[in-house]
Each structure stands twice: as C-alpha cells, then as structure tokens.
Amino acid sequence: MIKSMILLIVFITQTLLYAQSVTTVTEGFFTDGLAMDTNGNIYGSDWLGKTVYKYDTGGAVTVFKDGFSNPNGIAINSANEIYVCDHTANTIYKYDAQGNELASFGSFSFNTPAGIQKIPNTDDMLVVEYGANKIKKLAADGTTTTLFSGTPLNGPAGITFIGNEIYIANFNDRKVFRFENNNSLVEIAQLSSGGTTNNFLGFLSNINGMLLATQLGEHKVYLINPNTGVVTLYAGSVNGSMDGDLKNATFSGPNGILGDTKNNSVFISDSGTKNLRIISGAVLSTEINQFKNIEIKVYPNPSKKNITINFKNMIQGRLKIKIFNTNGKEVFNEEYSSVQQDFIKEIKGVSFSKGIYLLKIEHEKGGEISKKIILH
C-alpha cells in the first residue's frame, strides 16, 4: 500500500484537457493489447478472434497476423519487430514488419504471458505472466530471466514505464505497483470496483508523467498520479459508444490502452464493441496542480472498531465518503454538501464484520482516491 497513512491528495478536475475529442475506428476487431511502431502504426489484438490487426497512419485496417490461440499483449522493438503474447498457447512470437515469423519463445520459457513492454534504452522486453504471477525479462538474444514471482501479483497484465521506472498492474484485484530497483513491488493505488460485473483492470499506459488504467466493468479510464497514488476519472461513465467531446464520450469495456505523448493521443480497445477508440488532444493542463496542498490522514489503520478521516486544506465543496466490502457491496455512504478547509469524520465500524474494506473518497470536481481499511 501507499507507505504513509498521510495521503497527499491532488484533486484533479475531470476536465483536464482543452480540446479532447473521441473518434472510433470500426474496421477490424480491437479488444486487447495495443502497441505502436516508430512510424506511428498501431497494432491491436483480438483475444477471442485469434487475430492481430494493424491500423496504419493512413487510417486503413488490415490483418497483420492470424491463427493465434488468444493474442494478448503486444510490444515493438527499435527495429519495428513485433512481439505478440499468445496467452493460452504459453508462447511469445516475434515477427518482422511484414508478418514473417522470426522467433518463438514457448512454454519452456513462458506460462500465460499477458503483458509485454520494451525496456527503455534496450531491445529487451519485460513480460508478466498472468497465471504464474511472475515478472520476467526476455532479452534481445532470446534468453529469459525471472525477476519476481508470487504475491502481491494477482493476475498481472499491465506494464508501463515512466522514464526508467516500471509500473505493473494486476488484472484481478486492480492494484498498481511500482517495481523497485531491489526487485520489490510497492503498491501505489487500486482502482475501485464499481461495475456490476467484470471489475478488472485491463492494461496500463502513461501520458505526460501520469498513469492511465482501464476498468472494464465500470466502462471507465482512470488517471493515476504515480507519486501520490491519487486516482482520478479521466473518461467514461456508462456502457456505450458515444464519440465527441471527452466529457460526454462513453466506452464499452475499455481494455487495451496506449498513451502517445508525442502526438497527444490515447488509443483504447473497447472489448464490448471491438472498436478502436482514439482520444485526440490529450495534453494535461496546469489545473492538475491546483489542489496540491490538500492533506488527508486516515487512522488508525488497521483498526478494531472505528476510523477517523481528517482533512486539512480542503477546497470547499461537496464530498462523498463510501466504503465497500471485498465483494464490492457498499456498506457506508455519506455526502457532505459543503466541506470546509479542516474537516474530521469518525466512521464507526461496530456494525461491520472483521475484514478488509475499500474506502473511497470523491470530490465534486472529479478527484477520487481509494484506500484499504482493515478491521480486526
């Protein structure tokens, strides 16, 4: 979890960008991992369709390669050679730009590969194995090395880099970790479980120093501040396929995600419609820092009965505090119409059973953070 109980909250307005708009590519079937080559072409996998598609810079969609079992994560090296994780085949394939197979790394090397990303300044690949709960390195020469194994990995699929820092996300419990230099995982955030079904974190990417994560069951995309763990709604609301202004656009089971800082774009594979969605104009505004002085203390945690939430330097406005059990059932919900700068709320947990709960704090301007609570 976040190392300190003092959470420095940066509540970010939902409208972060000035001219963000969403368009849809309906050709092909894009449901899973996404990657971009050095020329700007997008490659996307269709998990059930057994195909990887190519969306070129001219807007044309073609079949890049067919015949997979369940194609998942995709990565591309500096020579524009394409790596495809064939998940249930326990194999990673390597192709040239024309689709000719160059190499394959089978079950002797990999078990349920899900996510794959090129390691910065090298042509080595970082791979996560969903079923085996492992992080591995696939070197350019084909050798593999296990870097981490076991908990807290729980069906890892998402990988991204901010500079040389590695971030890993679990599909199953929606937790996001920083992979430290000493090969340890530090939890920085967890997405909420607000969907009626399919409460999974699909993939992980980044743009302008912020993490991007998809939540399939909520039909939403979230921004995560990697330094504070603040989770903020970026896009989406209900299940749908509406284009146009990002504030109103809807998504259907967003899964694969790819942030393109160079061209200020975000690409998303909608697993519900199998369409490729493109967010244009994705440049974060300076408003991202306007609430940087807000401070929250949550204590004691773990607790035997009650917890206290103490806000300082809060921006005046409407606030919601919610608590969910591990099944996603809401067990506490209170709204405060005009929170002042300093605000203390004691939540009595006498009526709650012993166990783990998720505290969710929402501000009317779009800020949101989730925090694990333990009652024993």
Buried (B, 14 or more C-beta within 10 A) or exposed (E): BBEEEBBBBBBBBBBBBEEBBBEBBEEBBBBBBBBBBEEEBBBBBBBEBBBBBBBEEEEEBEBBBEEBEBBBBBBBBEEEBBBBBBBBBBBBBBBEBEBEEEEBBEEEBBBBBBBBBBBEEEBBBBBBBBBBBBBBBBEBEEEBEEBBEEEBBEBBBBBBBBEEBBBBBBBBBBBBBBBEEEEEBEBBBBBBBBBEEBBBBBBBBBBBEBBBBBBBBBBBBBBBBBEBBBBBBBBBBEBBBEBEEBEEBBBBBBBBBBBBBEEBBBBBBBBBBBBBBBBBBBEBEEEBEBBEBBEBBBEEBEBEEEBBBBBBEBBEBEBBBBBBBEEBEEBBEEEBEEBEEEBEBEBEBEEBEEEEBBBBBBBBBBBBBBBBBBBE
